[in-house]
Amino acid sequence: MAAYGLPTVAAILVAAGDGVRLGGAVPKAFTEVRGRTLLEHALVPFRASDSVRDIVVVAPGLYVAHAAAVLSDEVTTVAGGPTRQASVSFGLAALAADVDTVLVHDVARPFVPVEVLDRVLDALADGADAVIPTRPVTDTIKQVDEDGTVVATLDRSELRAVQTPQGFRRAVLEAAHAAGVGRNFTDDAALVEAHGGRVAVVDGADEAFKITRPWDLALAEAVARR
């Protein structure tokens, strides 16, 4: 039970990107891996979770009907916007009034284990307003200037690669989105940070890698086969 009462959890799955870097004939979320779209793969842990009651999928405008036809009736499908931030806002607007806890997940990460959802929700239950799953950074990271010259080598022990789903108290996320109108943030945690919120960190998973380029699909095939 959460510190703020028994939570009513909804998940917003962001699938509205065009996937230009993937180079496919369809938006990324509708690319197939072993006979199922990335969207269908991404839905698995949310359907399996005992904590998630509602699921909203934010799809490209031209694919809303297609997504609705592929998905079951218990999934709400809405059209996305021109940016990821706008798409999440449209997903928030589609939530039922009694939802107080929100998971925001990128369909580009189609193989997140259900245990990651549990860790995010547990941290929210312990009192966090916002939670992100992360992995340690294994590469050496250099900061460079606009001329391509290295200006610093960052301490990777203090760095984390951020994954999804990210979890939020609904009121916190909606307030951050309202304050962030007209600005462009790469993820919802950054919106909350900019609004003065504190973001907690939990362990992510190697399986929750992001599919961005064609060679990522080879790894996706291997994971789906396993």
ABEGO torsion letter per residue (X at the ends): XBAAEBBBBBBBBBAABAGAAAGBABBAAABBBGGBBAAAAAAAAAAABAABABBBBBBBAAAAAAAAAABBAABBBBBBBABAAAAAAAAAAABBAABABBBBBBAABAABBAAAAAAAAAAAAAGBABBBBBBBBABBBBBBBAAGBBABBBBAAABBBBBOBBBBBAAAAAAAAAAABGBBBABAAAAAAAAGBBBBBBBBBAAABBBABAAAAAAAAAAAAX
